[in-house]
Amino acid sequence: MRKLAITILILLLPGLVFATTSIGFMMGQFRPNANSDIWSVNFDNLILSAKNFNNTIYYFEWENIRRRSGLFFGFGSYLTRVNTEYRDWVWGDGSPIEQQITFKEVPFQIGWRFYPIPVWRKGILPFVGVGIEYVSWEWRQEGDFIDFSDPGLPIYYGDYRRTSGNFGVFLNGGVVVKFDRRYALRLSAIYHMAKGNLEPVFLDFEPIDLSGLMLMAGISIYY
């Protein structure tokens, strides 16, 4: 086992020593796909649309590149709370029947990127990438609900929260604009694909669609 560890270290050492490493911070907008029945049921019943969930995402990454390609690790943070109400139903006094929906994602990503132009150069450097991820997520609905299974349509208070984590995949593309050997502007788009099981909190629903597009810009520092 010790000989195997030493052998792996010897093989990896040249790549680490002669590689370019960077850290970066970006922010932008996450646009959920909202393509599953938990989304569509709420869009039908509440004054709500997918655009209400377009919100800020913050993203940090570490990258290790050897000439034209390399590995990167990144994680993001996205949280949206939307106050809404039933589209076609009100209380007896005409006041709205209200809810608050919370949607949260924290993706942890590892991937591979290819740079057609070596990263040690200045200028505009395009890149493409692919990888896998683990998404920690939460879907919560709190407020007043109508029981459509009861002919009397009773209204009751509820607070339902499902918190979990699931694996997914993603595609990445963008450009790095290098001002000098250390600092660069990074423009990045990440489209990630993942689904999460809503049970046992939300029964009889298919897995929630966690997928969406991240459009981000920020700074990378090379060392």
Residue frames as qw, qx, qy, qz and C-alpha x, y, z in Angstrom:
[[0.000, 0.885, 0.466, 0.000, 0.00, 0.00, 0.00],
 [0.304, -0.792, 0.105, 0.518, 2.85, 2.39, 0.88],
 [0.401, -0.138, 0.601, 0.678, 4.60, 1.65, -2.45],
 [0.216, 0.618, 0.671, 0.348, 1.34, 2.31, -4.32],
 [0.127, -0.931, -0.265, 0.215, 0.84, 5.67, -2.56],
 [0.371, -0.600, 0.334, 0.625, 4.43, 6.69, -3.34],
 [0.382, 0.166, 0.697, 0.583, 3.99, 5.69, -6.99],
 [0.108, 0.809, 0.556, 0.160, 0.77, 7.75, -7.31],
 [0.251, -0.882, -0.040, 0.396, 2.48, 10.74, -5.68],
 [0.423, -0.337, 0.503, 0.674, 5.42, 10.51, -8.08],
 [0.291, 0.421, 0.703, 0.494, 3.04, 10.42, -11.06],
 [0.033, -0.887, -0.457, -0.057, 0.98, 13.36, -9.82],
 [0.452, -0.646, -0.033, 0.614, 3.83, 15.56, -8.63],
 [0.331, -0.007, 0.414, 0.848, 4.96, 16.82, -12.05],
 [0.026, -0.626, -0.611, -0.484, 1.40, 17.83, -12.89],
 [0.368, -0.842, -0.360, 0.163, 1.00, 19.72, -9.64],
 [0.497, -0.491, 0.105, 0.708, 4.39, 21.41, -9.78],
 [0.210, -0.064, 0.480, 0.850, 4.18, 22.54, -13.39],
 [0.022, 0.647, 0.725, 0.235, 0.48, 23.40, -13.35],
 [0.049, -0.315, 0.022, -0.948, -1.29, 26.75, -13.16],
 [0.230, -0.474, -0.805, 0.274, -3.57, 27.10, -10.15],
 [0.107, -0.346, -0.093, -0.928, -6.30, 29.68, -9.61],
 [0.016, -0.460, -0.772, 0.439, -9.02, 30.60, -7.17],
 [0.060, -0.267, -0.385, -0.881, -12.09, 32.52, -8.20],
 [0.141, 0.438, 0.675, -0.577, -15.24, 34.11, -6.90],
 [0.078, -0.203, -0.565, -0.796, -18.27, 34.75, -9.10],
 [0.286, 0.399, 0.642, -0.589, -21.85, 35.84, -8.74],
 [0.170, 0.006, -0.596, -0.785, -24.74, 35.93, -11.13],
 [0.662, 0.012, 0.127, -0.738, -28.19, 34.51, -11.67],
 [0.164, -0.007, 0.986, 0.036, -29.57, 30.99, -11.34],
 [0.575, 0.132, -0.186, -0.785, -32.58, 30.21, -13.55],
 [0.476, -0.037, 0.857, -0.193, -34.34, 26.98, -12.53],
 [0.127, -0.048, -0.812, -0.568, -35.86, 24.83, -15.27],
 [0.461, 0.089, 0.458, -0.755, -38.95, 24.21, -13.08],
 [0.585, 0.202, -0.569, -0.542, -39.93, 21.18, -15.15],
 [0.231, -0.095, -0.957, 0.149, -41.68, 18.73, -12.79],
 [0.305, -0.595, -0.654, -0.353, -45.14, 18.41, -11.30],
 [0.397, -0.593, -0.443, 0.543, -44.44, 20.15, -7.96],
 [0.145, -0.223, 0.160, 0.951, -43.62, 23.22, -10.02],
 [0.153, -0.242, -0.620, -0.730, -46.53, 22.92, -12.45],
 [0.338, -0.606, -0.719, 0.042, -49.14, 22.31, -9.71],
 [0.291, -0.592, -0.283, 0.696, -48.05, 25.47, -7.93],
 [0.072, -0.109, 0.363, 0.923, -47.92, 27.46, -11.17],
 [0.211, -0.415, -0.737, -0.490, -51.51, 26.38, -11.90],
 [0.411, -0.668, -0.615, 0.081, -52.91, 27.14, -8.45],
 [0.395, -0.690, -0.166, 0.583, -50.85, 30.11, -7.29],
 [0.326, 0.945, -0.029, -0.003, -49.93, 33.50, -8.74],
 [0.573, -0.569, 0.525, 0.269, -46.49, 32.24, -9.61],
 [0.795, 0.592, -0.129, -0.030, -44.15, 31.48, -12.50],
 [0.889, -0.007, -0.066, 0.454, -40.64, 30.16, -13.06],
 [0.335, 0.652, -0.088, 0.674, -39.32, 33.73, -13.40],
 [0.504, -0.795, 0.044, -0.335, -40.14, 34.36, -9.73],
 [0.887, -0.402, 0.141, 0.180, -37.32, 31.94, -8.86],
 [0.652, 0.531, -0.087, 0.534, -34.63, 33.58, -11.00],
 [0.439, -0.897, 0.043, -0.035, -32.29, 34.87, -8.33],
 [0.110, 0.829, -0.536, 0.114, -28.69, 35.51, -7.29],
 [0.975, -0.133, -0.093, 0.154, -26.16, 32.71, -6.99],
 [0.149, -0.863, 0.483, -0.005, -22.72, 33.03, -5.40],
 [0.977, 0.186, -0.069, 0.084, -19.96, 30.69, -6.58],
 [0.272, -0.790, 0.542, 0.091, -16.39, 29.91, -5.44],
 [0.963, 0.263, -0.043, 0.023, -13.95, 27.68, -7.32],
 [0.405, -0.656, 0.580, 0.264, -10.42, 26.29, -7.26],
 [0.840, 0.533, -0.021, -0.098, -8.79, 25.20, -10.52],
 [0.505, -0.539, 0.585, 0.336, -5.58, 23.35, -11.39],
 [0.741, 0.652, 0.045, -0.154, -4.62, 23.46, -15.06],
 [0.587, -0.359, 0.532, 0.494, -1.69, 21.97, -16.91],
 [0.175, -0.111, 0.556, 0.805, -1.28, 23.96, -20.13],
 [0.308, -0.099, -0.482, -0.814, -4.64, 23.39, -21.87],
 [0.682, -0.377, -0.482, -0.401, -6.79, 21.34, -19.49],
 [0.165, 0.217, -0.748, 0.606, -7.30, 20.51, -15.86],
 [0.351, -0.493, -0.792, 0.082, -9.55, 19.87, -12.89],
 [0.114, -0.381, 0.168, -0.902, -11.68, 22.31, -10.96],
 [0.265, -0.437, -0.812, 0.282, -13.75, 22.19, -7.78],
 [0.115, -0.278, -0.046, -0.952, -16.56, 24.63, -7.14],
 [0.122, -0.499, -0.827, 0.229, -19.56, 25.22, -4.96],
 [0.081, -0.388, -0.239, -0.886, -22.42, 27.69, -5.12],
 [0.016, -0.361, -0.722, 0.590, -25.17, 29.09, -2.93],
 [0.213, -0.264, -0.448, -0.827, -28.69, 29.98, -4.11],
 [0.028, -0.396, -0.796, 0.456, -31.78, 30.83, -2.06],
 [0.194, -0.253, -0.333, -0.887, -35.17, 32.24, -3.07],
 [0.077, 0.400, 0.784, -0.469, -38.27, 32.96, -0.99],
 [0.133, -0.237, -0.483, -0.832, -41.45, 33.89, -2.85],
 [0.261, 0.298, 0.622, -0.675, -44.61, 35.21, -1.22],
 [0.200, -0.081, -0.692, -0.689, -47.63, 34.25, -3.25],
 [0.487, 0.147, 0.507, -0.695, -51.39, 33.58, -3.09],
 [0.476, 0.311, 0.819, 0.076, -54.02, 31.38, -4.71],
 [0.084, 0.024, 0.498, 0.863, -54.92, 32.46, -8.20],
 [0.348, -0.328, -0.567, -0.671, -58.70, 31.82, -8.16],
 [0.585, -0.541, -0.604, 0.021, -59.61, 31.45, -4.47],
 [0.020, 0.498, -0.323, 0.804, -59.94, 33.86, -1.55],
 [0.074, -0.194, -0.804, 0.557, -61.15, 33.82, 2.02],
 [0.016, 0.685, 0.728, 0.013, -64.84, 34.60, 2.75],
 [0.102, -0.851, -0.187, 0.481, -63.99, 38.25, 3.39],
 [0.578, 0.814, 0.024, 0.059, -62.20, 38.53, 0.06],
 [0.236, -0.821, 0.508, 0.110, -58.67, 38.53, 1.48],
 [0.619, 0.491, -0.597, -0.138, -56.01, 36.41, -0.31],
 [0.949, -0.291, 0.123, -0.001, -55.09, 32.88, 0.72],
 [0.209, 0.867, -0.451, 0.043, -51.34, 33.22, 1.06],
 [0.960, -0.153, 0.045, 0.228, -48.26, 31.00, 1.04],
 [0.014, -0.856, 0.490, 0.162, -44.49, 31.39, 1.08],
 [0.973, 0.202, -0.002, 0.110, -42.33, 29.05, -1.02],
 [0.276, -0.802, 0.500, 0.174, -38.63, 28.59, -0.29],
 [0.934, 0.335, -0.019, 0.122, -36.25, 26.98, -2.79],
 [0.286, -0.830, 0.467, 0.104, -32.59, 26.49, -1.92],
 [0.942, 0.280, -0.085, 0.163, -29.66, 24.83, -3.71],
 [0.279, -0.806, 0.502, 0.144, -26.00, 24.40, -2.74],
 [0.927, 0.362, -0.097, 0.016, -24.21, 22.53, -5.57],
 [0.472, -0.648, 0.545, 0.245, -20.76, 21.00, -4.96],
 [0.803, 0.586, -0.012, -0.113, -19.12, 20.38, -8.32],
 [0.487, -0.497, 0.592, 0.406, -15.99, 18.70, -9.66],
 [0.737, 0.632, 0.214, -0.108, -15.18, 18.82, -13.33],
 [0.633, -0.110, 0.423, 0.639, -12.70, 18.95, -16.18],
 [0.296, 0.880, 0.081, -0.364, -12.08, 21.96, -18.43],
 [0.708, 0.180, 0.376, 0.571, -10.37, 22.34, -21.78],
 [0.020, 0.855, -0.041, -0.516, -8.74, 25.60, -22.91],
 [0.782, 0.554, 0.175, 0.226, -7.95, 25.77, -26.67],
 [0.310, 0.781, -0.272, 0.470, -5.48, 28.57, -25.85],
 [0.632, -0.085, -0.581, 0.505, -2.93, 27.89, -23.07],
 [0.359, -0.855, -0.375, -0.012, -3.91, 29.64, -19.85],
 [0.567, -0.434, -0.028, 0.699, -0.50, 31.24, -19.29],
 [0.277, 0.322, 0.359, 0.831, -1.23, 33.65, -22.15],
 [0.126, 0.373, 0.315, -0.864, -2.96, 37.01, -21.81],
 [0.281, 0.037, -0.517, -0.808, -6.12, 37.93, -23.70],
 [0.753, -0.020, 0.101, -0.650, -9.45, 36.20, -24.20],
 [0.070, 0.249, -0.966, -0.015, -9.27, 32.48, -23.38],
 [0.754, -0.119, -0.192, -0.616, -12.41, 30.40, -24.07],
 [0.073, -0.233, 0.944, -0.221, -13.08, 27.14, -22.24],
 [0.757, -0.161, -0.354, -0.525, -15.52, 24.24, -22.12],
 [0.057, -0.314, 0.858, -0.402, -16.05, 21.74, -19.33],
 [0.746, -0.233, -0.477, -0.402, -18.07, 18.86, -17.96],
 [0.083, 0.311, -0.782, 0.533, -18.45, 17.28, -14.53],
 [0.501, -0.440, -0.742, -0.067, -20.47, 15.73, -11.74],
 [0.142, -0.452, 0.261, -0.841, -22.04, 17.34, -8.70],
 [0.296, -0.409, -0.821, 0.266, -23.79, 16.80, -5.40],
 [0.161, -0.480, -0.157, -0.848, -26.68, 19.20, -4.82],
 [0.138, -0.325, -0.743, 0.568, -27.88, 19.93, -1.30],
 [0.166, -0.328, -0.398, -0.840, -31.41, 21.36, -1.63],
 [0.082, 0.325, 0.728, -0.598, -34.57, 22.39, 0.18],
 [0.217, -0.368, -0.519, -0.740, -38.19, 22.89, -0.94],
 [0.072, -0.315, -0.716, 0.619, -40.56, 24.40, 1.61],
 [0.210, -0.484, -0.445, -0.723, -44.17, 25.57, 1.41],
 [0.197, -0.308, -0.672, 0.644, -45.64, 27.38, 4.41],
 [0.249, 0.006, -0.045, -0.967, -49.01, 29.08, 4.73],
 [0.622, 0.217, 0.467, -0.589, -52.68, 28.33, 4.01],
 [0.000, 0.115, -0.895, -0.430, -53.64, 25.39, 1.80],
 [0.710, 0.113, 0.004, -0.695, -56.92, 24.39, 0.12],
 [0.412, -0.094, 0.906, -0.019, -57.81, 20.70, 0.35],
 [0.482, 0.281, -0.400, -0.727, -59.12, 20.03, -3.17],
 [0.264, -0.009, -0.960, -0.088, -59.76, 16.36, -2.30],
 [0.037, 0.423, 0.753, -0.502, -62.61, 17.46, 0.01],
 [0.118, 0.630, 0.602, 0.475, -65.79, 18.74, -1.73],
 [0.277, -0.890, -0.327, 0.154, -66.09, 21.35, 1.01],
 [0.521, 0.611, -0.113, 0.585, -62.69, 22.80, 0.00],
 [0.570, -0.793, -0.132, 0.167, -61.51, 23.41, 3.58],
 [0.360, 0.772, -0.312, 0.421, -58.59, 25.74, 4.15],
 [0.823, -0.537, -0.073, 0.168, -55.92, 24.75, 6.64],
 [0.036, -0.899, 0.436, 0.013, -52.48, 25.96, 7.74],
 [0.980, 0.003, 0.057, 0.190, -49.45, 23.87, 6.84],
 [0.047, -0.860, 0.494, 0.123, -45.67, 24.01, 6.91],
 [0.971, 0.122, 0.191, 0.079, -44.05, 21.37, 4.67],
 [0.039, 0.850, -0.504, -0.149, -40.29, 21.16, 4.21],
 [0.979, 0.103, 0.101, 0.144, -38.20, 18.63, 2.31],
 [0.039, -0.863, 0.494, 0.097, -34.41, 18.86, 2.69],
 [0.947, 0.009, 0.294, 0.127, -32.13, 16.39, 0.94],
 [0.064, -0.706, 0.541, 0.451, -29.17, 15.96, -1.43],
 [0.871, 0.345, 0.348, -0.028, -28.79, 14.33, -4.83],
 [0.472, -0.306, 0.526, 0.638, -26.13, 13.73, -7.48],
 [0.561, 0.770, 0.229, -0.202, -26.22, 15.26, -10.94],
 [0.664, 0.089, 0.338, 0.661, -24.10, 16.28, -13.92],
 [0.100, 0.891, 0.122, -0.425, -23.28, 19.61, -15.55],
 [0.649, 0.462, 0.238, 0.555, -21.86, 21.31, -18.63],
 [0.298, -0.794, -0.052, 0.527, -19.72, 24.44, -18.42],
 [0.585, 0.457, 0.284, 0.607, -18.55, 27.04, -20.90],
 [0.143, -0.959, -0.143, 0.198, -17.26, 30.59, -20.94],
 [0.573, 0.630, -0.155, 0.501, -14.24, 32.84, -21.34],
 [0.595, -0.610, -0.121, 0.509, -11.40, 34.10, -19.18],
 [0.344, 0.873, -0.005, 0.345, -10.16, 37.61, -19.93],
 [0.761, -0.353, -0.134, 0.528, -6.59, 37.80, -18.57],
 [0.050, 0.997, -0.038, 0.036, -5.28, 41.28, -17.84],
 [0.094, 0.733, -0.664, 0.114, -1.89, 40.00, -16.72],
 [0.464, 0.195, -0.863, 0.046, -0.35, 36.77, -15.43],
 [0.049, -0.052, -0.820, 0.569, -2.22, 36.87, -12.09],
 [0.320, 0.380, 0.495, -0.713, -5.63, 38.49, -12.54],
 [0.055, -0.118, -0.762, -0.635, -8.49, 37.76, -14.89],
 [0.564, 0.101, 0.186, -0.798, -12.18, 38.37, -15.43],
 [0.083, 0.032, 0.986, 0.138, -14.15, 35.13, -15.73],
 [0.612, 0.121, -0.044, -0.781, -17.51, 34.81, -17.52],
 [0.016, -0.102, 0.995, -0.011, -19.05, 31.39, -16.94],
 [0.719, -0.045, -0.122, -0.682, -22.25, 29.54, -17.78],
 [0.054, -0.145, 0.976, -0.155, -23.05, 26.24, -16.02],
 [0.716, -0.092, -0.255, -0.643, -26.06, 24.15, -16.97],
 [0.076, -0.235, 0.926, -0.287, -26.64, 21.48, -14.34],
 [0.687, -0.114, -0.483, -0.531, -29.06, 18.55, -14.36],
 [0.107, 0.068, -0.889, 0.440, -30.33, 16.88, -11.18],
 [0.582, -0.431, -0.405, -0.558, -33.54, 15.62, -9.57],
 [0.023, -0.241, 0.748, -0.618, -34.55, 15.12, -5.94],
 [0.357, -0.372, -0.850, -0.111, -37.06, 12.87, -4.19],
 [0.273, -0.468, 0.058, -0.839, -39.83, 14.87, -2.45],
 [0.807, -0.410, -0.350, -0.239, -41.19, 11.99, -0.38],
 [0.149, -0.460, -0.875, 0.027, -42.07, 11.41, 2.40],
 [0.005, 0.377, 0.316, -0.870, -43.03, 15.06, 2.94],
 [0.485, 0.396, -0.151, -0.765, -44.73, 15.71, -0.42],
 [0.550, 0.059, 0.833, -0.028, -46.58, 12.52, -1.31],
 [0.610, 0.550, 0.570, 0.038, -47.57, 11.40, -4.82],
 [0.259, 0.912, -0.180, -0.262, -45.21, 13.83, -6.55],
 [0.876, 0.357, -0.075, 0.316, -42.53, 12.88, -9.04],
 [0.648, -0.292, -0.074, 0.700, -38.92, 13.89, -8.26],
 [0.050, 0.937, 0.114, -0.328, -38.47, 17.65, -8.19],
 [0.685, 0.566, 0.062, 0.454, -36.52, 19.18, -11.07],
 [0.501, -0.729, 0.015, 0.466, -33.40, 20.81, -9.59],
 [0.634, 0.208, 0.356, 0.655, -31.88, 21.60, -13.00],
 [0.105, 0.960, 0.205, -0.162, -31.15, 25.05, -14.29],
 [0.612, 0.558, -0.004, 0.560, -28.74, 27.55, -15.80],
 [0.482, -0.724, -0.086, 0.486, -26.15, 29.53, -13.84],
 [0.482, 0.721, 0.078, 0.491, -24.92, 32.71, -15.54],
 [0.601, -0.727, -0.077, 0.323, -22.02, 34.22, -13.62],
 [0.471, 0.728, -0.181, 0.464, -19.16, 36.70, -13.74],
 [0.648, -0.753, 0.043, 0.102, -16.28, 37.28, -11.37],
 [0.108, 0.849, -0.514, 0.049, -12.55, 37.41, -10.73],
 [0.979, -0.052, -0.104, 0.170, -9.91, 34.66, -10.94],
 [0.179, -0.873, 0.454, -0.008, -6.50, 34.95, -9.30],
 [0.919, 0.273, -0.261, 0.114, -3.65, 32.80, -10.64],
 [0.331, -0.801, 0.487, -0.108, -0.64, 31.71, -8.60]]
